Amino acid sequence: MLICGSHTMTKLLRTSGIRFMDFSQADAYACRFPFLTMIEFPMGAFDLARNLPLHPVHTIAPTAEELVARDSLHPALSDLLIEAAREVHSRANILQHANEFPAPLVHEFRISDNAERYYKSGKSFLYPTLPFWVVSLADRVLVMLVPLIVVLVPGLRLVPGL
């Protein structure tokens, strides 16, 4: 059964016969198995009036949050997908801290070069002012031109001496 969101968990906690399992060794599980995360629900986290849960509960959850795309995905779309995921999923809630997802963490799949570039340098300042395709093209050209200029400038200084 997949449990998503604090609303669903609150409903489950209020259901008779259902309780959360408190893992006293939740930290140890998270250390031993990198795909697991320890989540602590403090007393009253789901319902302050009824004080649910009645005591702090330590749980473990799999880290199942990965954005996966084919190699054939256009590099320009990579930026847009990460930005959209950030807008939707970056807010804090009872299950996650702010900006926990998406994040450049390596799990089962390697992070693409385009995603790595986005996480390092962020969204280009040109996006709000120019059309998307122009900004995307300019970003790719700059990535190629900067190293070329770094090599050519010292090389051109040697030409008059030759």
Secondary structure, DSSP 4 states (H G I P E B T S, - for coil): ----HHHHHHHHHHSTT------TTHHHHHHH-TTEEEEEE-TTSSBTTTTBSSS-EEEEEE--------TTS-HHHHHHHHHHHHHHH-S-BTTB-TT-SS----SSSPPPHHHHHHHHH-S-TTTTTS-HHHHHHHHHHHHHHHHHHHHHHHHHHHTTT-
